[in-house]
Amino acid sequence: MSAPSSAIVNAMTIDVEDYFHVSAFAGVLDRSSWPKLESRVERNTNRLLDLFDEHQVRMTFFVLGWVAERYPDLIRSLHRRGHEVACHGLTHELVYKQTPELFRSETQRSKSLLEDLTGAPVRGYRAASYSITGKSLWALDILVELGFDYDSSIFPIHHDLYGMPNAPRRPHPVANGKLLEIPLTTVQVAGQRLPCAGGGYFRLLPYGLFRWGLRRVNAEGLPAVFYMHPWEIDPGQPRIEAPLKSRFRHYTNLHRTESRLSQLLKEFRWGRMDEVFMARQSDGKVALREAWGIA
């Protein structure tokens, strides 16, 4: 096994949702059809758990409440095996398409469910498709009300579905200093911000280029935030009839993802979001690291 390329511990995160939950298919799959489709999220997540055990690393799983309601033993297993369980909302609806009242209700329901299943507080939140944007910043105040310590929903890039290109690249306090925002990782090249956080970018870009980007971020003294989904290691998943762009984003290089992920686990150091960006105090309580501006 090759040695990690940096002493910095990066955050590995998994958004626990099934292949039919993705926003790219929202225009062709109604939510009422979800229970009728073949579910593969439990099997794929367990494959990831075994891979992480093999490499002796612990991750953060942002769990969709829809999944937790149907596979409670899977969520208990995530916690039992030493991973952080965080919240990915309830129905994978884009935040900027929800009212504040609906967002609060769904997020509270999902958070409470996860805490009941694990017996542990849920400190982190990530919106479906990074949909906390300039149109939905009100959601950050609601996350504070619901007791979250950090959010990882803002992607500081241009994208057709999400993005806040002028947002800070580094972790920073939001919501009047009461919440830590941990943005998805970007790399600065020739004055331009390029995504370097995982997902489709990890599948579409050459592995060597992605590795170079992570090393460059670590050289700045920044931990990277990597994300992926259980369906991304499943090339045999059912094919959905959708527009060409959606199918390209979703299906390209699925057969390569698991081997690339294994290599990434060897070459970099990885940990849970709460361990990378938070500190354990002498009394055992967890507080946000002072380095990020919140004591």
Secondary structure as the mmCIF struct_conf table of DSSP 4:
data_model
#
loop_
_struct_conf.conf_type_id
_struct_conf.id
_struct_conf.beg_label_comp_id
_struct_conf.beg_label_asym_id
_struct_conf.beg_label_seq_id
_struct_conf.end_label_comp_id
_struct_conf.end_label_asym_id
_struct_conf.end_label_seq_id
HELX_LH_PP_P HELX_LH_PP_P1 SER A 2 PRO A 4
BEND BEND1 SER A 5 SER A 5
BEND BEND2 ALA A 7 ILE A 8
STRN STRN1 VAL A 9 VAL A 16
HELX_RH_3T_P HELX_RH_3T_P1 TYR A 19 HIS A 21
BEND BEND3 VAL A 22 VAL A 22
HELX_RH_3T_P HELX_RH_3T_P2 SER A 23 PHE A 25
TURN_TY1_P TURN_TY1_P1 ALA A 26 VAL A 28
HELX_RH_3T_P HELX_RH_3T_P3 ARG A 31 LYS A 36
BEND BEND4 LEU A 37 LEU A 37
HELX_LH_PP_P HELX_LH_PP_P2 GLU A 38 SER A 39
HELX_RH_AL_P HELX_RH_AL_P1 VAL A 41 HIS A 55
TURN_TY1_P TURN_TY1_P2 GLN A 56 GLN A 56
STRN STRN2 THR A 60 VAL A 63
HELX_RH_AL_P HELX_RH_AL_P2 GLY A 65 ARG A 70
HELX_RH_AL_P HELX_RH_AL_P3 PRO A 72 ARG A 80
TURN_TY1_P TURN_TY1_P3 ARG A 81 GLY A 82
HELX_LH_PP_P HELX_LH_PP_P3 HIS A 83 HIS A 83
STRN STRN3 GLU A 84 CYS A 87
BEND BEND5 LEU A 90 THR A 91
HELX_RH_3T_P HELX_RH_3T_P4 VAL A 95 LYS A 97
BEND BEND6 GLN A 98 GLN A 98
HELX_RH_AL_P HELX_RH_AL_P4 PRO A 100 THR A 118
BEND BEND7 GLY A 119 ALA A 120
STRN STRN4 GLY A 124 TYR A 125
HELX_RH_3T_P HELX_RH_3T_P5 ALA A 128 TYR A 130
BEND BEND8 THR A 133 THR A 133
TURN_TY1_P TURN_TY1_P4 GLY A 134 LYS A 135
TURN_TY1_P TURN_TY1_P5 LEU A 137 LEU A 137
HELX_RH_AL_P HELX_RH_AL_P5 TRP A 138 GLU A 145
TURN_TY1_P TURN_TY1_P6 LEU A 146 GLY A 147
BEND BEND9 ASP A 149 ASP A 149
STRN STRN5 TYR A 150 ASP A 151
BEND BEND10 ILE A 157 ILE A 157
BEND BEND11 ASP A 160 LEU A 161
TURN_TY1_P TURN_TY1_P7 PRO A 165 ASN A 166
BEND BEND12 ALA A 167 ALA A 167
BEND BEND13 ARG A 169 ARG A 170
STRN STRN6 HIS A 172 VAL A 174
TURN_TY1_P TURN_TY1_P8 ALA A 175 LYS A 178
STRN STRN7 LEU A 179 GLU A 181
HELX_LH_PP_P HELX_LH_PP_P4 PRO A 183 THR A 185
STRN STRN8 THR A 186 VAL A 189
TURN_TY1_P TURN_TY1_P9 ALA A 190 GLY A 191
STRN STRN9 GLN A 192 PRO A 195
BEND BEND14 ALA A 197 ALA A 197
STRN STRN10 GLY A 198 GLY A 198
HELX_RH_AL_P HELX_RH_AL_P6 GLY A 199 LEU A 204
BEND BEND15 LEU A 205 LEU A 205
HELX_RH_AL_P HELX_RH_AL_P7 TYR A 207 ALA A 219
TURN_TY1_P TURN_TY1_P10 GLU A 220 GLY A 221
HELX_LH_PP_P HELX_LH_PP_P5 LEU A 222 ALA A 224
STRN STRN11 VAL A 225 MET A 228
HELX_RH_3T_P HELX_RH_3T_P6 PRO A 230 ILE A 233
TURN_TY1_P TURN_TY1_P11 PRO A 235 GLY A 236
BEND BEND16 GLN A 237 GLN A 237
HELX_LH_PP_P HELX_LH_PP_P6 PRO A 238 ILE A 240
HELX_RH_AL_P HELX_RH_AL_P8 LEU A 244 TYR A 251
TURN_TY1_P TURN_TY1_P12 THR A 252 ASN A 253
HELX_RH_AL_P HELX_RH_AL_P9 LEU A 254 GLU A 267
BEND BEND17 PHE A 268 PHE A 268
STRN STRN12 ARG A 269 GLY A 271
HELX_RH_AL_P HELX_RH_AL_P10 MET A 273 PHE A 277
STRN STRN13 MET A 278 ARG A 280
TURN_TY1_P TURN_TY1_P13 SER A 282 ASP A 283
BEND BEND18 GLY A 284 GLY A 284
STRN STRN14 VAL A 286 LEU A 288
HELX_RH_3T_P HELX_RH_3T_P7 GLU A 290 TRP A 292
TURN_TY1_P TURN_TY1_P14 GLY A 293 GLY A 293
#
